[in-house]
Each structure stands twice: as C-alpha cells, then as structure tokens.
Amino acid sequence: MPVFSAHDGTPLAYHVFGEGPPVICLPGGPMQDSDYLGELGGLSAHRQLIMMDPRGTGRSAIPGDAASYRCDRLVGDVDALREHLGLDRLELLAHSAGANLAALYVTRHPERVGRLALITPSTMAVGIAATGESRLETARLRENEPWFAAAFTALESIVAGDATDDRWKAIDPFFHGRWDAQARAHQAAQDGHRNREAAAIFGAEGVFDPDITCAALATFHAPVLLLAGEVDLNTPPSVAAAFAELFPNAEFVVQPGAGHFPWLDDARRFVATTAAFLG
C-alpha cells in the first residue's frame, strides 16, 4: 500500500484503483477510512481513483498532535498528497463530510483544483443546515417500506432532541435507497473504521468560517458536480441544491431513489453521471 509523508511528518496511506488520469477521493465520516467507498460502483473503470485514508484512520498513522485532526489542518494533507503524486492540479471527489475538507481546500488553493465532485455532501463548512422538518419530509418518502414505522418513530425522537444509540441505529435504513442485504452488509462493515476521537476534533470551534468559504467558492470557476440522493436523510436534496448555488459553474444532479451512498443504490447511474462529469 503506497504511503506518503504529511508536512508534519505523519505517514499517510492511500489506495489506488483503476488506471487513467487520477482523481483524489476524500471519504466522509468524518474521519473514517476510505474502505467503505470501495471502487465507487465501478468508477475505477473510467478513472484512476486515489483513495486517501485520513490521518488516524485505516493504514494512516496516528499523529503526535491531536489538533491536526481539525478539518482546516487536514487541507495540508491533501496538498501533500498532490505533491507526492507530482500533480500541478488535481481533480477532487469528496463524499459526505469529506466535502467540508474539499471546500476548505478549494478556498485555500483554488488554482490547484481542475474539477470538483461533491457526492451527497455535508455542508458544515458553508453554514447550510438541514432542518428537522426537512429530514422528516425526506424520510416520509419511504413510508411504504416495511421498516418505516419503527425507524420514523426513532427519527422523530432524534429530531426532538431525544437521541440515543439505539435510536441512531434504528434509522440506518434511511441512509440507503434500498434496505436490502447489500445495504445491511455495507452498514455493518463500517463499524470500527471511524476514529471517534478525531471526529470530535474535525469540526471543533473555529474550524469553519462559512462567510469566508462561501465568498471563496463564489469565485471558483472550475466545473463542479454536486450529486444528491433523492431520499438521502443526511443531506436532503434541498440542502444540496443550496450548496450548489454557491458555485458559479456547478451542475446539480439528484439521483432518483438514492440515499447517502448512491454508488450502492444504482451503480450504473452513479458511474454514468460522475464519469461524464470527470471526462
């Protein structure tokens, strides 16, 4: 497994799938290793995917300074990978919480990004928040599912501020377009792949300045793809659409029937969309 050195000397690992021009892929979590991304439904048949394991996750080393888990500090890790790969400019694909890191990277180094694909993105970095009602409205689209009643009751409690570990677990089906054996296996396989200590530091107070980030994104003219899942409870399409509006050159796509992991729900459609965008 290839390894490179971050600017602070921390050894960081990445995985390579496919051939062709590289796309650096940033996983979500936050602070989860890239294993759950797989090969993004077969996107590796079209482009070389460089899957980065954030520091403290997967095969990447635990840093000496825990404050380096801050999202704004992780920008340097992405740039160190760019330097390691010998790229003047890079193409970025970010999923979920990884979109916050991508947004901060673009804010700091806009000239180094040729294309940006944000997949069911988290929006903390730009100060856009889903409301409880928007999540409930998205969840109601699944009312004909056999598991809906128990999951929706748990979601109502969470939205009301009464969250427990059991209730978070009960809403797992809402994050997948199909709650079938594949989705259950994918969800179960994520256990143990997230650094919870790092996740608590990732978005610490002062990490994000939405006004500065939004102003920077408004001047970023490279092509952007923002892909939302129609039934994604984490980032409802209305939230993703508001994110897309921050960019002057963004293509906004809602994948029908998809949840938070659209490459699992309809790999062919997901790959067709992202491969066409990346070229």
N, C-alpha and C positions, 0 to 999 in steps of 0.2 A: 504494500500500500504506500503510495507516494506521500511524502511529508515535506513541509517547508517550515521555515522559521519566521515567526511573527517579529515585528520590530522590537519587541521586548525580550526576544529570545525564546518564547514559548513554542515548542514543536507542535504544529498543527497538521492534521491529516486530511486527505481528500480522496475521493473515489472517482474513477474515470470509467464512463460507459460510452460506447459508440465511437464513431470517427467523424471527421469533418471539422469545421470551424467550432471552437469551443464556446460553450455557454456556462457561465458560473452560476450555480444553483444554491440559493440560500434557504435552508429549512426553517420551519417555524418552531412552535413550542410555547413560549420562547425557550431557547437554549435546549433544543432537542437535536440529537444527531440526525444525519441525513438518511438513515436506513429506511424510514417509512416512505420516502419518496420513490423507492425502487428505481425504475428507469422511466418514471413518469408516463406509464402506459404505453411505452414503445417510442417515445420521442427520441431515444438514442439511435433509432434507425435513420434519423434525419440530421442530427447534430451530435457533436461530442459533448456529453454532459459532465461537468466538473462539479461533483457533489461535495461541498465543504462541510466538515464536522466542526461546529463552533468549539472554541476552547472549552475544556472541561467536559466535553461530550464525546461519545464514540471513542475513536482511537487518538483524539487530540488530547494533549496534556492538560492537567490542571495547573493554572497559572499561580505564581507566587503571590500576586496581588489580586485579591477577590474583586476589587473595584474595577478591574479590567473586564468584568462581565457586563459593565454598562454598555448599552447599545451604542452610545456615541464613541466609546473607546473601541468597539468592535469594527468600526469603519477602517481602522488601521490594519486589521487582519485581512479584510477583503483586498485592500490595496497591496498588502504584502503578497497575497496570492497572485494578484495581477502581475506584480514584478517577477515573481517566481516563474510564471508561465511565459514571460517575455512579451507581454501584450502592451501595446501603447494605449489601446482602447479595448474595452470588454463589453460583452453582452451579458446582461444580468437577468436571471429568472428567480423570483422570490415567492415563497408560499407563506401565507398566514403572517405570523409575527416577523418572519424574515423580511416582509415588505417594509417594516419600520427601519431596519438596517439599510435596505436598498434606498429608501427615501433620504436617509441621512448621508449615504454615500454620494448620491446624486447632488445633494445640497453642497457637499464639500468638494466634489470632483466632477462637475457636470461634463467637462471636456473629455473625461475618460470613459464615458458610457455611450455606446453606439445605439443600443436598443435596450428597452426595459420591459419585462413581462412580469406583471403582478397578478398572482393567482390567489383568488379568494383572500384578499389581503386584510391584515389587521390595519387599523387606522389611527393608532395611538400617536404616531409621530406628527400627524397633521391635525389632530384635535377634533376629529369627527367621531362621534359615538353613536352606536345603535341604542335606541330607546328600548325599554322593556316591552312596550307595546309593539314595536316593530319586530321584535323577536317572537312574540306571541302570534302576531299576524302571519309571520313566515311559518311558524310551527303548525298553524291551523290548516295549512295546505296539505298536511299529512293525516287529516282526521279520519281517512278511510283505512289507515294502516291498523293491523290487529294489535299493535303495541301502543297505539296512540294514547289511550285514556290514562294509563299509568304514567307515561312519560310526560304528558301535558300537565298533569297534576303536579308532578315534581318540578316542572319548569315554572309553573305559576308560583310555587313556593319560593323558588330561587329568585324570580323577578321581584317578589315581595320582600326580599331580604332575608329569607329564612333558608339559607343554603346549608346542606350537609354533604358529606362524602357520598352517602347513599343516593341522595337526590342528583348530584352531579353524574353519578354512574347511570342513573335511570334515564337521563336524557341523551345518552350516547347515540341512540338510533337517529336522532335529529341531525346528526352531523354527516350522515351518509344518505345518498339518494336512494339506496336500496339497503335495507337492513337484512341482508342475506348472510350465508355462511362466509363469503369472502369478506364482507364488511366486518363481521364479528371477529374474524381472524386478524384482520388488519388492525382493528381497535385493540385487541388483546396483545398484539405484538408490540405495541408502543410502550407497554409497561416497562419501566426501568431504563428507558432511552432518553429521559429528560433529566437534566441537572436542576433540581428544585432550588438549591441554594443560588445557583447562577440566575435562574428565572426570576427570583425575588429581587435581584440587583439590576437585571436587564433594563427595567423601566423605572429606576429609582428617581426620587425627586430631583428635578433639574436636568434630567437626561434629555427631555424633549422640549423644544421651543417651537410650537406649531406655527406661530407668526413668521418666524424666520424660515422655517422649512417650506411653508406654503408659498412665500414670496420667491424662494429659490426655484421651486417646481414650476412656477408660472413663467419662468424664463428658460426652462429646459425644453428645447425644441426637437430633440430626438424622438423617434417613434416610441410610443408606449402602448402596450396592450394591458388592459385591465379586465380580467376574466372573473365573473361572479358565478356562483351556483344558484340556480333558481330557488332551491329550498335550503340554502346554507343558513343555518341558525347563527353561526358565529359572525358572519359578515353578510347581512341581508343585502339583496341587490340594490336597494335604495341607498344604502351606506356606500357600497362600492361605486355607484354612479356618482355620488358626491365627490368621492376621491378622484375619479376620472376627470371631473370638471376642473380640477386644479391644474391639469396639464394642457398646454396649447395644442398638442399633437397626439391625443390619446384615442385609441379605438376601444370602445366599451362593448363587451360581449357577455350575455347571460347564457350559460349553458343549461338547456332545459333538463329538468329532473335531477340536476346535480346538487350535491351537498358541498361539504368543505373540502372534499378530496375528489375533484372532478375527473381526474385520470382513472379513478377506480370505477366511477359510475358509468362512464361512457368513454372508454379509452380512444376509440376511433374518432369520435367528435373532438375530444380534447386535443389529440395529436394533430388532427387536421387544422384546427384553429391556431395552435401555437406554432406548428411548423410553417404554416403560411405566413404568419407574422415574422418569424425569425428569418425566413427566406432560405 
